[in-house]
Amino acid sequence: MTPLGEYLAKKSVNKSMVARRTGLSKPRISELSLNPTAKLRADELVLIAKAIDVDPCAMLLTLFGDLELKED
């Protein structure tokens, strides 16, 4: 499961509802939730955040806040 999949599961989000509200397909939502090589686009993140009524910036930091820059 991907960080997005874990995030949605923790919030008990219905993926079919997310697909309906965002216009993203159910297979795309499943791919983003289950496939670790799937890349979540910024526009998709914002739509998903709006669909589940969370702040997109907070969601972004929750999902990717552990990323760090490489040392020079």
C-alpha positions in Angstrom: 0.0 0.0 0.0 1.2 3.5 -0.8 1.3 6.4 1.6 -1.8 7.8 0.0 -3.5 4.4 0.4 -2.6 4.3 4.1 -3.8 7.9 4.5 -7.2 7.1 2.9 -7.5 3.9 4.9 -6.7 5.7 8.2 -9.4 8.2 7.5 -11.9 5.5 6.4 -12.4 7.2 3.0 -14.6 5.6 0.4 -12.6 5.5 -2.8 -15.7 5.3 -5.0 -16.9 8.6 -3.5 -13.5 10.1 -4.1 -13.6 9.0 -7.8 -17.1 10.5 -8.2 -16.2 13.8 -6.6 -12.8 14.3 -8.3 -13.5 12.9 -11.7 -10.6 10.5 -11.4 -11.3 7.0 -12.4 -11.7 4.2 -9.8 -8.8 2.3 -11.4 -6.6 5.5 -11.0 -7.6 5.9 -7.4 -6.7 2.2 -6.8 -3.4 2.5 -8.6 -2.5 5.5 -6.5 -3.5 3.6 -3.3 -1.8 0.3 -4.1 1.0 0.7 -6.6 4.2 2.0 -5.1 5.5 3.1 -8.5 2.5 5.2 -9.3 3.2 8.9 -9.2 0.6 11.2 -7.6 0.3 14.4 -9.5 -0.2 17.7 -7.7 -3.6 18.3 -9.4 -4.7 14.8 -8.3 -3.6 15.5 -4.7 -5.5 18.8 -4.6 -8.7 17.2 -6.0 -8.5 14.3 -3.5 -7.9 16.6 -0.6 -10.9 18.7 -1.6 -13.1 15.6 -2.0 -12.3 14.4 1.5 -12.4 17.9 3.0 -8.8 18.3 4.2 -6.2 21.0 3.6 -4.2 20.0 0.5 -1.0 21.4 2.0 -1.5 19.4 5.2 -2.1 16.3 3.2 1.0 16.9 1.1 3.1 17.3 4.3 1.6 14.2 5.8 2.3 12.1 2.7 5.7 13.5 1.7 7.0 15.5 4.7 9.7 12.9 5.4 11.6 13.7 2.2 14.9 15.4 2.7 17.4 17.2 0.4 20.7 15.4 -0.5 23.9 16.7 1.2 26.2 18.7 -1.0 
